[in-house]
Amino acid sequence: MASSLPPAQQSPEINWNEIMTGAKRSELAFLAAWKDAIVEGARLCGPRFYQLFGPKNIQTAQSKWDLRPETARVRVAMGVLSRGERIYLGALYSFFNPDDGQQLLSEFAFPGNLADILTRLETRQVKVIMRLVETYPGW
């Protein structure tokens, strides 16, 4: 079906298959984005935020699994962080376990969806989350 818009106003064709399997979706790209997400969390919540991810040090981590969320520590932190901090942490947790991440958000922050989450975060946090979405190799 031909578009009635002039060529300059037509949207370019989007190749979703290319987007979803592109070079940006690699374990290394996600690891770099994940490290940035943890650093941003530490900037927001303080150095204790690093303790929620392990068992390895952020500098020595070789895969996302080296910096997976520590479930017990995350649950404790969700009880003491501010609402914005809990939303950010719950969103991050969701990249490793979407069901538990949603449970944490529902229990400790709010039962929102991705759009709700993004509207409640600082601009820098939104950029971090979007980079995780962009590089996440699990799609």
KANOR-V81426 format. One record per helix or strand of 3 or more residues. SS is the DSSP state (h for helix, s for strand). FROM is the first residue (numbers start at 1). LEN is the number of residues. If there is no record, write none. Layout:
# KANOR-V81426
ss:from:len
SS:FROM:LEN
SS:FROM:LEN
This chain:
# KANOR-V81426
ss:from:len
h:7:3
h:16:5
h:27:19
h:47:6
s:53:3
h:64:3
s:67:3
h:71:8
h:83:11
h:98:12
h:114:6
h:123:13
